[in-house]
Structure formats: structure tokens, C-alpha cells
Amino acid sequence: MEKGVVRYGIVGVGMMGREHMVNLAHLRTDGAVVTCVADPHPPSLDLAVELARSLDSPLLAVFSDHHQLLDSRLCDVVVVSSPNMTHFEILMDIINHQKPHHVLVEKPLCTSVEDCKKVVNAANQRPDIVVQVGLEYRYIPSVAKLIGIVKSGMLGQVKMVAIREHRFPFLVKVNNWNRFNVNTGGTLVEKCCHFFDLMMLFAAANPVRVMASGSIDVNHKDEIYDGKVPDIIDNAFVIVEFDNGSRGMLDLCMFAEGSKNEQEISVVGDIGKGEAFVPESIIRVGLRAEGRTGVKTEKAEDERIKYDGLHHGSSYLEHMHLLSMLKGERLGAPAVRLTDGLLSVAIGVAAQLSIEKGRFIAIQEVLQE
């Protein structure tokens, strides 16, 4: 890297890839510069070039293949924001490339536990690179504030974590890849690895077993692609048991556009309870000893955020922290480790399997894939 400058290449410049371009443009004064992009879909490349011009970014090198991008030696960091089912091959090619490239890979890490484990093992052989998983919901201001409260011990020993996501259906993606489990890993992997990651953070524990119930009840039932009807579920309840005795519960509904908040998170300890609401960006905290009248409501804001984007500033903060680390301004491991990505996928895979089998699934059962 040139002193003070970190060069980024983006593999996959669909909606999320272009979102990364905008976030990095807002970090230009901190040394971030997008130098190249790769995507096999020409319309996406055209949109990326047009976006770069609108952002007054330097001239982009454009490639139709991630191998060309890696061989170009034009970047120090690769952001992988391609469709889920492509992550494994691309990550292995990056990790095994002669030139070291640091990586930020969008969630999920991979679509299967087996592939996640292979990536973790390969990355462990490359101490010269940093690989961070894009589980950026940790950085949403209200969520980050609640994480801090839980870690402070204010709520006592966490016993229950409940996360509700009531939202709109899956968006349309290039070639409708996100309509089928074989491409996404399933809704509870593709969408909900974020929430399983948060559960592990709040519980400060590892998952033991998972029980889920879900189905496709409303969305995508009248859609047909190449003669096939989508099989991604649009609602589910998931229970996760942890090795310290705490439990997590996810309530997912993807036909609930009439909701004030998209995410509502509740963490209950043996001393108190904390809640976070997104996008309302407020938290509520109350202690058992003070009862209902003692509950305090507070706005959650982070003045460092220069661009809210699609995820309430969390992608900006994710990039800001990683950039600081790569420039040597912050020491330590990546904020979201590969093992975090692996376990968040493992819970999702177990939940999908639980729906299929109608029983509890032990995490070890899926980790032994």
C-alpha cells in the first residue's frame, strides 16, 4: 500500500457492490480509493462506471472476471459483494493468489458450512491477509449502543434475546438468483445470519441446538423462473439454545411492510432489559428493581457517520473501522472474524434443516458436514 492510501477492488457491482462504492467514496479523505471492479454482468459494470463518474472517483479499471482483477495488482483490498453461491470460489481464489489481498466479504460467508470451513482453514494459512465478514448490523447505532450496554454488565447475566424482523419481501436481483435456496443457502442463511451473529454477541456464548418452523406463505408464489417456482421461505420462528443456558428467538416476517420498525431487539438479563429499534434508532433500558416507571428511552446517534446508505450508517462504520485497521491505526483482529461468519451460517443451516426435518438440530450435526 502507498502510505496513507488503501486501494479497493469490488467483485460484484450489483446493488450492494455499488453501495460499497458510495461508502468508500465518503472515506476518500481517509485514504480509501476504489480502483477497479469486476462483474460478469455488463449492465452492472455500466452502472458502476456511471456511479464512479457521479462520485468524481478516479477512473475505474473494469473487468468481467475476478481473476483479471486479482492479476491486475491494482488493489490492496477486495470487497466481495457477488451473489452468495459465488462467494466460496472467489474467496478461495483471493486467499490462494500470489499477491496478498485483504478481504471484506458480504454475508453470508458461504452458503454451506462445509465451504465456510474450507475458507477458514485456507485463510488461517495466510497470516499476511485480513479477512472480515460483512455482518454490519453490529454497527447500526441503536444496535451498537445496546451491545455496549450488555457488555457493561448493566443488565446482568443475559438469559433471553428476542429479535423481530418484520419487513418487505426480497428485492429483485440480477437473474433472480435470490429466489432459490440453492443459490442463497436459504432465507435463514441469506437474510438471518445477521441476527444469529447478534444473538451470539448478546449471549456471549456459542450455539448448541436450533429449532425452527417456517414456510413460504405469501411472497413469490406466482413467480416462475426457467419453469421453477421460488422455494425461499418468507416467514419463520427460530429458537437457538446457547452453551451458557441462554436462549435466542427470531421472529421473521417478509410480508410486513406495515411496520413502524423493521427490526426490534430485546435483551433480558437477570437485572434488567434493553431494547433497540431500527430504523427509529432508539433504545430503551429498564432495571427490574425500578419497574416500568424507571424505563429510560434514548436516541441512538453516531456523529462519525457521513453516509447512512441502505443500512443506517452501519456499512460506513464497517468500512471506517476496517480501513483504520489496515492503515495500522487500530490493532487487533478483524471486528467480525471468519469464525463468526461460520457460526452465523451454521445456525441458519441448522434452522433450515429443522424446518425440513421437524426437530431440534444440534449445531454439531451441521458443523460435521
N, C-alpha and C positions, 0 to 999 in steps of 0.2 A: 504493500500500500504506500502511496505517496503520503508524506507527512500531512496529517490533518484531513486527508481525503479518503473516503471509502467508496469504491465503485460497485454498483449493484447491477446484476443482470436478472431479469424476470422471465421465468419459464411458465408460460400460460398467461396470456393477457386478455382473458375474458373479463367479466365484471370485477372479480376480486383482484385480478392482476393489475387492472387499471386503477383500482382503489389504492393498491400499494404504491403505484407511481405517484399519485397525488400526495399521499402521506410523505413519501420521501422527498418530493419537491418542497414541502414545508419544512424539511430538515436540511435544506441546501446550505444554509448559513452555518450549520453544524458539521458540514463536510460530506453529506450524502449526495451522491450523483448517480442517476440511472444512465448507464452507458449502452446497454443492449437488451434486447428482448427476443424471445423465441416462442413460436406458436405455429402449429401446422395448419391453422385455420386463417386463410388470408384476410377475411373481413375483420377478424380480431386484431391482426397486425396493423391493418389500415387505421383502425380506431385508436390503437396505441400511438402510432406516429402522429395522428391528428391531435391527440391529447398532449403529447410531448410539446408540440408546437404551441398549443394554447397555454402551456405552463412555462413557456420560454426556457425549456430544458435544452441541454446540449443535443446535438444531432445524434439520433439513435442508430446503432447498428442493428439490423433486423435479420433474424434467422428463422427458417422454417423448422429447425430441428435443434433440440437441446445439445446434441453432440457438437454442432457447429459453434454454439455459444460457448461451451466449455473450452473448445480448442482455440477460440479467438484470443484468449488471455486478456479480454477487455474488462473483466470484473473480478472483484475480490469476494463478493457475497452473491449467492444465488437465492432468489426468492422463488420457491416452488408453489405456484398457485394454479396448477393444471388440474384437470378432473381427478377425483380420488383414485380411480383404478390405475392411473399412470404414476402415482407417487413412488411406488416401490422401484420400478425400473429406473426412473430418473434419479432418485436418491442414491441408488447403488452406483450408477454411472458417475455421479458427482463425487461420492466418497472414494471411489476407486480411481478417479482421474489423477494423472501425474501431478498436475498443478493443484495445490490445495485451494479449495473454495469453502468459505463459511456458508452456512445454510440457515434460512428461515423457511420451514415447510408449513404450509397451511394444514389445518386439521382436516380430516383425521390423518395421523401419521401414515398409515396404510389402511387398506380395507380388511385385512386379516391379521390375526395375532401372529401367525407364522411369519408373514412378511415383516411385521414390526420387529420381531425378534432378530431377524436377519439383518435389518438395518441397524439395530442397536449394537449387535455384535461387530458388524463391519465398522461402524463409527468408533467403537472402542479401540480399533487398531489404528486410528488416525488421531493421535493426540494433538496434531498440528491444525485441526479444524474444530470450529464450534458449530454444533447443530442444535437449533432451537425449534420447538414445535409451536405453531401459531394458535395456542389456546388463549386468545387475547381477552376473553371475558374477565379474566383476573384483574385486568386494568381498568374496566369500567368504573368510573369514580365512586358510585354508590357501593358497588361490589368490593372494590379495593378498601373502602373505608370499613365495611363490615368485616373483611378479612383481618384488618388491623385490630378491630375491637375484639374479635375472637382470640387472636394471638396474644392480646394483652392479658387475657385471663378474666376479663370483666364479667363474662357470662358463666364462668366456672368450667367444669368438665362438660364438653359438648355431648349431648345424648341423642338429639334428633336434628336432621337437616331436611327441610322440605323445599323443593324448588318447583315452581309452576311456570311453564312457558305456554301461554295462550297467544297464538299469533296467526298470521296469514299462511297460505299454502306455499310450498316450494316454488321458487321463481323459475322461469323458463331459462334453461342454459343451452349452450351450443350443442346441437344434435340431440337435445333432450336426454343427455347422459344421466341426469339426476333422477330419472323416473324409474330406475330399476336397481334392485338390491345388488345385483352382480357388479354394478359399477360403483355404487356408493358405499357398500358394506351394510346397507340397511339404514333406515331413518335413525335408529338408536345409536348407530355408529357415526353416521354423517352429521347429524344435527346435534346429538345429545352428548357427544364426548366432552363438549364444553362443560356441561352440568355435572357429569361424573368426575371431571377434574376438580370442579369447585367442591363437590362433596368430600373428596379425599383431602382437600386443603382444610376445609372446615373441621372435619372429623379428626384430622391429623393421624390418619390410620389407613391401613390397606384393606381392600375389599376381600370378603371371604366367600359370600354367595349372593346370588341375584334371583329375584322372582319378578316376572313381568306379565302383563296382559295388555294386548293391543291389537289393532286391526286397521284395515282401510275401509272407512265407513262413508266418506263424503267426497273427498278430493280425487281427481284424476280417473274416476271410474268410467267416464265416457271418452277417454283418450285412447288412441291406438297408434303405435309406432312400429312400423315394419311388421304389422299383423299381431303385435303383442300389446296387452293391456298392462299399464304400470302396476308394480307389486309393492310399492313403498307404503308403509303404514302411515296414517295421518293422525293417530291418537294412541296414547298408551299410559299406563301406570307402571312404574318400576320401583321396586324396593331393593335396596342394597344394604347388606349387613357387613359391618366392619370388624376387624380383629380386636378392637378395644371395647366392643359391646355397643357402640353407637350404630344408628341406622340412618339411611338416607332414603328419600322418596321423591320421585319425579312424576309430575302431572303434566303431560304433554297433550296439547290440542292444536292442530294446524288448520282449523276452520273456525277460529275465534277472533276474527278481525274486530269484533265489537268489544274490545278490551281496553281499559284505560292504560294498563301497563302490560308490556309483553312478557316481562319476567318479574316474578315475585319470589323472594328468597327469605326463608325463615330458618334461623339457627337458634336452638334452645339448649341451654346448659342447665346445670343443677342450681345456678344462682340467678340467671336472667335469660332474656330473649332479645335477639337482634333481628331486624328485618331490613331488606334492601328492595327498592322498587325501581324498575327500568322500563321506560325512559323518564319517568317522573323525577328520577335522580334524588330521592330522599331516602333516609334511613330512620328507623325507629328503634329505640333501645329502652328496655324496661327491666327492672330487677324484681324478683319475687317479693322481696321484703317491702318494696314500695307500692306494689299493686298497680292497678290501672291508672291511678292518678299520677303516678310517678313516671309514666312513659314519656320519653322525650323524642321529638321529631326534629330532624336536622337536614338541611340541604347539603348534598354532596357535590363539591366542585373541585376541579383541578386546574389551576391557573396556568399550568405548563402547556396545556393542550392548545395548539394553534389550528387544528382542523378536527372537527367532530366526525365527519365522514359517516360511513354506514353503521359504525359500532360505537357511537357515543364517545369518540376520542380514544378508545382503547387501542386501536391499531397504531395511532400516532405514538402513544406512550410505549407500546411494544417495540416499535422501531427506535424510539429515542433511547430506551434502555439498552437494546442490543448494540446500537451504534456507539454508545458510550463505552460499552464493554470492549468492542472491537478496537476502539481508539486507545484503549489502555487507561481510560479514565475511571473505570469501575472494575474491581477484581472479583473473582469468584466464578462459579458455574453459570451456565445459561439460566435465565429465570424460569423457563419451562424446559425440563430435561426430557431426553428421549424416553426414559422410563415412565415419566408422567404421561407422555403420549401413548406408550404401550398399554399402560393400565387403563387409561380412559377408553381405548379401543376394546380392551378385554372385557370391561364392564358392558359396553354396548353389544359386543358379540354375544356375551352371556345372556343379555336381556332378549336379543333377537331369538336365540336358541330356546330360551324359557317360554316365549310365546309359541314357538313351534312345538315344543315337547310338552307344555303344560305342567312344568315342575320347576322347583328350585334348581339352579345351575351353580355348582361350585366353581369359583374362579380358577382353581387348579385344573379343572376339567378343560377349560379353554386355553389356559397357559401351556398345556401339554400338547397343543396342536403340532 
